[in-house]
Amino acid sequence: MGIKRRCVIIGGGDCSVEILKNNIHSDDFIICADGGFDIANECGIKPDLLIGDFDSIKAIPENVVKITLPVEKDVTDSVAAFNEGVERGFKKFVMFGATGGRFEHTLANISLMANASKSGFDFRIIDEKHTFYSISNSQIRIERKDNQQISVFAYGGNAVGVTEKGFYYSLCDYTLTPFNGALGTSNHIVDDYGEITVENGTLIIIETKM
């Protein structure tokens, strides 16, 4: 068995068989968070670890390594899965089945992603139409794609010194707040690459396939 290079978390939200099969690699360490096992099982994917309080899974499998969590706890199953990945030394995370379904879980997963990224982890959420990622006090370069829109939101407070270059709507040294999110919605890249910088603060970036 080769070295596992990234940790894939499969949650119990909306996720198609196709998106998993197109994005899972042979060298991924796969953690299913509770009902995420049902999605993986449908794809014929055996996880390296199953974790949760098992309140949403159809049937608990016999032949998978499991960590059983209490029903009453201070973290979601997704957070527990991320913490297990961190314990195993992973720096790169991708989560599927993180959106759709119950909106509070979608919001909690986006918060998990942003906080993980702020702590220096490469954490992305992928669903049918979107890729979510986050940056703090740094810069990111995004390749232009067909039928692509980019939205940018301040997270956890004001995002100071936001600059967007190579976009149809540009920004220069602007302060985004969590309350003027409409300003960062539905932009698109006009150069080969778009660059987004935030001098102080955290941004959530959503790449949408139109």
C-alpha positions in Angstrom: 0.0 0.0 0.0 1.4 3.4 -1.0 1.5 6.6 0.9 -1.9 8.3 1.3 -1.5 11.9 0.1 -4.8 13.5 1.0 -7.7 12.9 3.3 -11.2 12.6 1.7 -14.2 13.0 3.9 -17.6 11.8 2.6 -20.5 13.3 4.5 -24.2 12.5 4.3 -25.3 15.5 2.2 -26.0 15.6 -1.5 -23.4 13.7 -3.5 -23.7 11.7 -6.8 -22.0 8.5 -7.7 -20.5 10.3 -10.7 -18.8 13.1 -8.7 -17.2 10.6 -6.3 -15.9 8.3 -9.0 -14.5 11.3 -10.9 -12.7 12.7 -7.9 -11.5 9.8 -5.7 -7.9 8.8 -6.2 -6.2 5.5 -5.4 -3.9 7.2 -2.9 -6.7 8.9 -0.9 -7.3 8.1 2.7 -11.1 8.0 2.9 -13.1 8.7 6.0 -16.9 8.4 5.9 -18.8 10.5 8.4 -21.9 8.5 9.4 -24.4 8.4 6.5 -21.6 9.3 4.1 -20.9 5.5 4.1 -24.1 4.9 2.3 -23.0 7.1 -0.6 -19.5 5.5 -0.7 -21.0 2.0 -0.6 -23.3 2.9 -3.5 -20.1 3.8 -5.5 -18.3 0.6 -4.4 -15.9 2.6 -2.3 -14.6 1.0 0.9 -13.5 3.7 3.3 -10.4 3.4 5.5 -12.4 4.7 8.4 -16.1 5.1 9.4 -16.8 7.6 12.2 -20.0 8.9 13.7 -22.8 8.3 16.2 -24.5 6.2 13.4 -27.9 7.9 13.6 -28.2 8.4 9.8 -26.5 5.3 8.3 -28.7 2.6 6.8 -26.7 -0.3 8.3 -23.4 -0.4 10.2 -20.9 -2.5 8.2 -18.9 -5.3 9.8 -15.7 -5.1 7.8 -14.8 -1.4 8.1 -12.7 0.2 10.8 -15.1 2.3 13.0 -15.0 4.9 15.6 -18.3 5.2 17.5 -19.1 8.7 18.8 -21.7 9.5 21.5 -25.0 11.0 20.3 -24.5 13.9 22.6 -21.3 15.6 21.7 -19.8 19.1 21.1 -18.7 18.4 17.5 -20.4 17.2 14.3 -19.4 13.9 12.7 -17.7 15.9 10.0 -15.6 17.8 12.5 -14.7 14.5 14.2 -13.7 13.1 10.8 -11.5 16.1 10.1 -9.9 15.8 13.6 -9.1 12.2 12.8 -7.4 13.2 9.6 -5.3 15.8 11.4 -4.3 13.1 13.9 -3.0 11.0 11.0 -0.9 13.8 9.7 -2.8 15.0 6.7 -2.5 18.6 5.5 -4.8 18.3 2.4 -8.5 17.6 2.7 -11.4 17.3 0.3 -15.0 16.9 1.5 -17.9 15.5 -0.5 -21.5 15.2 0.7 -21.0 18.4 2.6 -23.9 20.5 1.1 -27.6 20.0 0.4 -29.9 18.2 2.8 -30.1 20.0 6.1 -28.9 23.6 5.7 -27.4 23.8 9.2 -25.0 21.0 8.3 -24.0 22.8 5.1 -23.3 25.9 7.0 -21.3 24.0 9.7 -19.2 22.3 7.0 -18.4 25.6 5.3 -17.4 26.9 8.8 -15.2 23.8 9.2 -13.5 24.4 5.9 -12.8 28.1 6.6 -11.4 27.4 10.1 -9.3 24.5 8.7 -7.9 26.8 6.0 -7.2 29.5 8.5 -5.1 27.0 10.5 -3.0 26.2 7.4 -4.8 23.2 6.0 -5.7 22.9 2.4 -9.4 22.1 2.7 -11.9 22.1 -0.2 -15.6 21.2 -0.4 -16.8 19.9 -3.8 -20.4 19.3 -4.9 -22.2 19.0 -8.3 -21.9 22.7 -9.2 -19.5 24.2 -6.7 -16.0 24.2 -5.3 -15.6 26.0 -1.9 -12.3 27.1 -0.5 -10.9 29.7 1.8 -7.9 32.0 2.3 -6.7 34.0 5.3 -4.1 36.9 5.0 -2.9 35.5 1.7 -3.4 35.3 -2.0 -4.8 32.7 -4.4 -4.6 32.3 -8.2 -7.5 30.7 -10.0 -7.4 29.4 -13.6 -10.2 30.6 -15.9 -12.6 27.9 -17.0 -15.6 27.9 -19.3 -19.0 28.7 -17.8 -17.3 29.6 -14.5 -18.3 32.2 -11.9 -16.4 33.2 -8.8 -18.0 34.6 -5.6 -16.1 36.0 -2.6 -17.4 36.5 0.9 -15.8 37.8 4.1 -16.0 35.2 6.9 -15.7 35.8 10.7 -15.3 39.5 10.4 -14.1 42.2 8.1 -11.7 41.2 5.3 -9.3 44.1 4.8 -7.3 44.9 1.7 -9.2 42.7 -0.7 -7.9 42.9 -4.3 -9.3 41.0 -7.3 -7.2 41.1 -10.5 -8.1 39.6 -13.8 -11.8 39.7 -13.1 -14.6 41.5 -15.0 -15.4 43.4 -11.8 -12.1 44.3 -10.1 -11.5 45.4 -6.5 -8.4 47.2 -5.2 -7.6 47.3 -1.5 -11.3 47.1 -0.5 -12.8 46.1 2.8 -15.4 43.4 2.6 -17.7 42.8 5.5 -19.9 39.9 6.3 -22.9 42.2 5.6 -22.0 43.3 2.0 -21.8 39.9 0.5 -23.7 41.0 -2.6 -20.7 42.9 -3.8 -18.6 39.7 -4.1 -21.2 37.6 -5.8 -21.1 36.2 -9.4 -17.9 37.6 -10.9 -15.9 36.0 -13.7 -12.3 35.8 -14.8 -11.4 37.7 -18.0 -7.6 36.9 -18.1 -6.0 33.5 -18.1 -6.0 33.6 -14.3 -7.7 35.6 -11.6 -5.9 36.6 -8.5 -7.6 37.3 -5.1 -5.7 38.8 -2.2 -6.8 39.6 1.3 -4.3 41.5 3.5 -6.1 40.9 6.8 -9.0 38.6 7.4 -10.6 35.5 5.9 -12.4 35.0 2.6 -14.7 32.1 1.5 -14.4 31.7 -2.3 -17.0 29.8 -4.2 -16.3 28.6 -7.8 -19.6 27.8 -9.6 -20.2 25.8 -12.8 -22.9 27.6 -14.7 
